[in-house]
Amino acid sequence: MKAAVIEQKNSICLKEVPIPEIGEGEALIKLRYCGICGSDIHVLRGEHPTAQFPVVPGHEFVGELVEAKGPGAEKFQPGDMVVAQPFFSCGNCEPCAQGHDNVCRSLQFMGAHRDGAFAQYVKVLTRKMYQIPKDMDLRLAALTEPIAVAIHDVRRSGLQVGQTALIIGGGPIGMLIAMVARHAGACKVVISEISEYRRHFAEQRGFTTVNPLAQDFVEQMHALTEHKGFDVSFEVSGSKPGITTAVEYTAIGGMVMVIGMTKEPYPVNLSQIFAKELRMQGVRIHSQYNFIGAVELLKSGALNKEFETLISKVYPLSEIEDAFAFSQVPGDYFKVLVEM
């Protein structure tokens, strides 16, 4: 089969490689679409702390089931359209037993530790695979994994109906969190974002935005909540100003969600956490329970028109180098997909 392989830092190319062989408890999927994630870029640049070369990147995918083995395989038929949670957890350690398979002690992630989905075929765990309707737009189905991230983040935050939410960073994950938070009942969702394009995009979808570089940023933030702060702040930017803003503008007794990956430790004002009795919650990827939530949300169609607007460009697999080159240059786009 053809697969995009990262053999060394900053080098990705199409190669002929063997089709994966599956064993008990595994399934083989013929891929249709796969999305480029920021973590794929980190792997390519050699910035992922545990990725191993050579590796096929990609973990946001949808495809057609070829074969499945082991418990649960009887629920599927060859030809079913499926998605799968893109990591391998043991199912036996304490975190897995508690439902925290996303922080399994022996976690391996597709596209970093095992070959991923920028290929014609991929191998997954049968127990992490889910069928989607054959009439669903497969481009939307390729967004299942990042939608699962947003659902995981919103659920872990404890956001309640009628509460306010601040999203710091209006990229693809930030926008998905905003959409899911509003759907979950947030009465006000504000997105803090430097990019004018992203702010305009968010405003067209009914969100309030602020520019953190604006001279009157502080005044705007206080006016938005009448000096009370936000019930939940989602820090998605992975920046020092982002975490500072989150702590500063979260309400007394509120929750700060730490989502963005940082390259280095950032200082946090502990006196504000103490004085306001703030809670902080780190999140990593998503649990299988929340991946199921993403599948069900897509099947419901409730937010599909909103999700669809995040798909900016689609490349064929034959142009994988161009797709990754495009995705590494800041610009006016959100999600780039690759069609197999």
C-alpha positions as CSV (number, residue, x, y, z in Angstrom):
1,M,0.0,0.0,0.0
2,K,1.0,3.7,-0.2
3,A,1.7,5.4,3.0
4,A,3.2,8.8,4.0
5,V,6.2,8.0,6.1
6,I,8.3,10.4,8.3
7,E,11.7,8.8,8.2
8,Q,13.6,11.7,9.9
9,K,12.9,15.2,11.1
10,N,11.3,17.5,8.6
11,S,11.0,14.7,5.9
12,I,7.7,13.1,4.9
13,C,7.2,11.2,1.6
14,L,5.0,8.6,0.0
15,K,6.4,5.0,0.1
16,E,5.2,1.5,-0.7
17,V,4.9,-0.4,2.6
18,P,3.2,-3.7,3.5
19,I,-0.5,-3.6,4.4
20,P,-0.8,-4.1,8.2
21,E,-1.5,-7.7,9.4
22,I,-4.1,-7.9,12.1
23,G,-4.3,-10.3,15.0
24,E,-6.9,-11.2,17.6
25,G,-8.8,-8.1,18.9
26,E,-7.7,-6.0,15.9
27,A,-9.4,-4.6,12.8
28,L,-8.1,-3.4,9.3
29,I,-9.6,-0.3,7.9
30,K,-9.3,1.0,4.3
31,L,-9.0,4.7,4.8
32,R,-11.0,7.5,3.1
33,Y,-10.0,10.7,4.9
34,C,-7.5,11.7,7.6
35,G,-7.1,15.2,9.1
36,I,-3.8,17.0,9.8
37,C,-3.5,17.8,13.5
38,G,-1.0,20.1,15.2
39,S,0.6,17.0,16.9
40,D,1.3,15.6,13.4
41,I,3.3,18.7,12.7
42,H,5.1,18.3,16.0
43,V,6.1,14.8,15.1
44,L,7.3,15.9,11.6
45,R,9.4,18.7,13.2
46,G,10.9,16.3,15.7
47,E,9.2,18.2,18.5
48,H,7.1,15.3,19.9
49,P,8.9,14.1,23.0
50,T,8.3,10.4,22.5
51,A,7.6,9.8,18.8
52,Q,9.7,7.2,17.1
53,F,10.9,7.3,13.4
54,P,10.2,5.9,10.9
55,V,6.4,6.4,11.5
56,V,3.3,7.0,9.5
57,P,1.5,10.0,11.0
58,G,-2.2,10.6,11.3
59,H,-4.9,9.8,13.8
60,E,-8.1,11.8,12.7
61,F,-9.6,9.3,10.3
62,V,-12.6,7.5,8.8
63,G,-12.7,4.5,6.5
64,E,-14.2,1.3,5.4
65,L,-13.9,-1.9,7.5
66,V,-12.0,-4.7,5.7
67,E,-11.8,-7.2,8.5
68,A,-12.2,-7.4,12.3
69,K,-11.2,-10.1,14.8
70,G,-11.9,-10.9,18.4
71,P,-14.6,-9.9,20.9
72,G,-17.0,-7.3,19.4
73,A,-16.1,-8.2,15.8
74,E,-19.6,-9.7,15.3
75,K,-21.1,-6.3,15.5
76,F,-19.5,-5.3,12.3
77,Q,-19.6,-6.3,8.6
78,P,-17.0,-5.7,5.9
79,G,-17.9,-2.5,4.1
80,D,-19.1,-0.7,7.2
81,M,-18.0,2.8,7.5
82,V,-16.1,3.2,10.8
83,V,-14.0,5.4,13.0
84,A,-11.8,4.4,15.9
85,Q,-10.2,5.9,18.9
86,P,-6.6,6.3,17.7
87,F,-4.6,5.0,20.6
88,F,-3.7,1.7,22.3
89,S,-4.3,1.3,26.0
90,C,-3.8,-1.8,28.0
91,G,-7.2,-1.9,29.7
92,N,-5.7,-3.4,32.9
93,C,-3.8,-0.7,34.7
94,E,-5.3,1.5,37.4
95,P,-6.1,4.5,35.1
96,C,-7.7,2.2,32.5
97,A,-9.8,0.5,35.2
98,Q,-11.0,3.9,36.4
99,G,-12.1,4.9,32.9
100,H,-9.0,7.0,32.2
101,D,-7.7,5.0,29.3
102,N,-6.3,8.3,27.8
103,V,-3.6,8.3,30.5
104,C,-2.9,4.5,30.4
105,R,0.4,3.7,32.0
106,S,1.5,2.1,28.7
107,L,-0.3,4.4,26.2
108,Q,0.8,4.3,22.6
109,F,-0.6,6.8,20.1
110,M,-1.2,6.2,16.4
111,G,1.1,8.4,14.3
112,A,3.7,8.7,17.0
113,H,4.4,5.3,18.6
114,R,2.6,3.2,16.0
115,D,1.8,3.7,12.4
116,G,-1.1,6.0,11.8
117,A,-3.6,6.9,9.1
118,F,-2.0,8.8,6.3
119,A,-2.0,5.6,4.3
120,Q,-4.4,3.4,2.4
121,Y,-4.9,1.0,5.3
122,V,-4.6,1.2,9.1
123,K,-4.8,-1.3,12.0
124,V,-6.9,-0.4,15.1
125,L,-8.2,-2.1,18.2
126,T,-11.6,-3.7,17.5
127,R,-12.9,-2.6,20.9
128,K,-12.2,1.0,20.1
129,M,-14.0,1.0,16.7
130,Y,-17.4,2.4,16.0
131,Q,-19.8,2.3,13.0
132,I,-21.1,5.5,11.4
133,P,-24.1,5.8,9.1
134,K,-23.2,5.1,5.4
135,D,-24.9,8.3,4.4
136,M,-22.9,10.5,6.7
137,D,-20.5,13.0,5.1
138,L,-17.2,11.2,5.5
139,R,-15.3,14.5,5.7
140,L,-17.3,15.2,8.9
141,A,-16.6,11.7,10.2
142,A,-12.9,12.5,9.9
143,L,-13.4,15.1,12.6
144,T,-14.6,12.6,15.2
145,E,-11.3,12.5,17.1
146,P,-10.9,16.3,17.5
147,I,-14.6,16.6,18.4
148,A,-13.9,13.9,21.1
149,V,-11.2,16.1,22.5
150,A,-13.6,19.0,22.8
151,I,-16.3,16.9,24.4
152,H,-13.7,15.5,26.9
153,D,-12.5,19.0,27.8
154,V,-16.1,20.4,28.3
155,R,-17.2,17.4,30.3
156,R,-14.1,17.4,32.5
157,S,-14.6,21.1,33.2
158,G,-18.0,20.5,34.9
159,L,-19.5,23.3,32.8
160,Q,-23.2,23.8,33.9
161,V,-26.1,25.1,31.9
162,G,-26.3,28.9,32.2
163,Q,-22.6,29.3,33.0
164,T,-20.1,31.4,31.1
165,A,-17.0,30.1,29.3
166,L,-13.8,31.7,28.1
167,I,-11.8,30.0,25.3
168,I,-8.2,31.2,25.0
169,G,-7.0,30.3,21.5
170,G,-9.4,30.2,18.6
171,G,-7.8,27.5,16.5
172,P,-9.5,24.2,15.5
173,I,-9.7,22.8,19.0
174,G,-10.6,26.1,20.5
175,M,-13.5,26.5,18.0
176,L,-14.7,23.0,18.6
177,I,-14.7,23.6,22.4
178,A,-16.7,26.8,21.9
179,M,-19.2,24.9,19.8
180,V,-19.6,22.1,22.2
181,A,-19.7,24.4,25.3
182,R,-22.5,26.4,23.7
183,H,-24.4,23.2,22.8
184,A,-23.9,22.0,26.4
185,G,-25.7,25.1,27.7
186,A,-23.2,27.8,28.3
187,C,-25.1,31.1,28.2
188,K,-22.0,33.1,27.0
189,V,-19.0,31.8,25.2
190,V,-16.1,34.3,24.6
191,I,-13.1,33.5,22.4
192,S,-9.8,35.3,23.0
193,E,-7.8,35.2,19.8
194,I,-5.0,37.2,18.1
195,S,-5.9,36.3,14.5
196,E,-8.3,38.6,12.9
197,Y,-9.4,35.9,10.5
198,R,-10.3,33.5,13.4
199,R,-12.1,36.2,15.3
200,H,-14.2,37.1,12.3
201,F,-14.9,33.4,11.7
202,A,-16.0,33.0,15.3
203,E,-18.2,36.1,15.2
204,Q,-19.9,34.9,12.0
205,R,-21.0,31.8,14.1
206,G,-22.4,33.9,16.9
207,F,-19.5,34.0,19.3
208,T,-18.2,37.0,21.1
209,T,-14.5,37.6,20.6
210,V,-11.7,39.7,22.1
211,N,-8.2,40.5,20.9
212,P,-5.8,40.0,23.7
213,L,-3.4,42.5,22.1
214,A,-6.0,45.3,22.1
215,Q,-5.3,48.3,24.3
216,D,-8.7,48.0,26.0
217,F,-8.5,44.3,26.5
218,V,-8.8,44.5,30.3
219,E,-11.8,46.8,30.1
220,Q,-13.5,44.5,27.6
221,M,-13.0,41.4,29.7
222,H,-14.4,43.1,32.8
223,A,-17.4,44.4,30.9
224,L,-18.2,41.0,29.5
225,T,-18.8,39.5,33.0
226,E,-19.5,42.6,35.0
227,H,-16.1,42.1,36.8
228,K,-17.2,38.7,38.0
229,G,-15.0,36.6,35.7
230,F,-15.9,33.4,33.7
231,D,-17.1,30.3,35.4
232,V,-14.8,28.1,33.2
233,S,-11.7,29.1,31.3
234,F,-10.3,26.8,28.6
235,E,-6.6,27.6,28.0
236,V,-6.0,26.2,24.5
237,S,-3.2,28.4,23.2
238,G,-0.3,26.7,25.1
239,S,1.2,30.1,25.8
240,K,2.4,32.0,28.9
241,P,0.0,34.9,28.3
242,G,-2.8,32.4,27.8
243,I,-2.4,30.7,31.2
244,T,-2.0,34.1,32.9
245,T,-5.2,35.3,31.3
246,A,-7.1,32.2,32.3
247,V,-6.1,32.6,36.0
248,E,-6.8,36.3,35.9
249,Y,-10.3,36.2,34.4
250,T,-11.7,33.0,35.9
251,A,-14.4,33.8,38.5
252,I,-14.2,33.0,42.2
253,G,-14.5,29.3,42.7
254,G,-14.2,28.8,38.9
255,M,-12.4,26.2,36.8
256,V,-9.2,26.6,34.7
257,M,-8.8,23.9,32.1
258,V,-5.2,23.4,30.9
259,I,-5.4,22.1,27.4
260,G,-2.7,23.7,25.2
261,M,0.6,21.9,25.2
262,T,3.5,24.0,26.3
263,K,7.2,23.7,25.3
264,E,8.4,24.8,28.7
265,P,7.0,25.3,32.2
266,Y,5.1,28.5,32.7
267,P,4.7,30.3,36.0
268,V,1.2,30.5,37.5
269,N,0.1,33.1,40.0
270,L,-0.7,30.9,43.0
271,S,-1.9,33.8,45.1
272,Q,-4.8,34.2,42.7
273,I,-5.6,30.5,42.8
274,F,-5.5,30.7,46.6
275,A,-7.5,33.9,46.9
276,K,-10.3,32.9,44.4
277,E,-10.3,29.2,45.4
278,L,-9.8,28.3,41.7
279,R,-9.6,24.8,40.5
280,M,-7.3,23.7,37.7
281,Q,-7.7,20.6,35.6
282,G,-5.2,19.2,33.1
283,V,-6.6,17.1,30.2
284,R,-4.9,14.7,27.8
285,I,-6.5,13.5,24.5
286,H,-9.9,12.0,25.4
287,S,-11.4,9.0,27.1
288,Q,-13.1,6.2,25.1
289,Y,-16.4,7.3,26.7
290,N,-16.0,10.8,25.2
291,F,-15.0,9.3,21.9
292,I,-18.4,7.5,21.9
293,G,-19.9,10.9,22.7
294,A,-18.4,12.4,19.6
295,V,-19.7,9.6,17.4
296,E,-23.2,10.0,18.9
297,L,-23.1,13.8,18.5
298,L,-22.1,13.4,14.8
299,K,-24.9,10.9,14.3
300,S,-27.4,13.3,15.8
301,G,-26.5,16.0,13.3
302,A,-27.0,18.7,15.9
303,L,-23.8,20.5,15.2
304,N,-22.8,19.1,11.8
305,K,-23.4,22.3,9.9
306,E,-21.1,24.2,12.3
307,F,-18.5,21.4,12.2
308,E,-18.5,21.4,8.4
309,T,-17.3,25.1,8.3
310,L,-14.0,24.1,9.9
311,I,-13.0,22.0,6.9
312,S,-10.8,24.4,4.9
313,K,-9.0,22.3,2.3
314,V,-8.7,18.7,1.1
315,Y,-5.6,17.3,-0.6
316,P,-5.2,13.9,-2.2
317,L,-2.7,11.5,-0.6
318,S,-0.4,11.9,-3.6
319,E,0.1,15.5,-2.5
320,I,0.8,14.7,1.1
321,E,4.1,16.8,1.1
322,D,2.1,19.8,-0.1
323,A,-0.6,19.2,2.5
324,F,1.9,19.2,5.3
325,A,3.8,22.2,3.9
326,F,0.5,24.2,3.7
327,S,-0.4,23.2,7.3
328,Q,2.9,24.5,8.7
329,V,2.4,28.1,7.4
330,P,0.1,30.3,9.5
331,G,-2.9,31.4,7.3
332,D,-6.6,31.8,7.0
333,Y,-7.7,28.2,7.4
334,F,-8.7,25.7,10.1
335,K,-8.8,22.0,9.3
336,V,-6.9,20.4,6.4
337,L,-7.9,16.9,5.3
338,V,-6.2,14.3,3.1
339,E,-8.3,12.0,0.9
340,M,-7.0,8.5,0.3
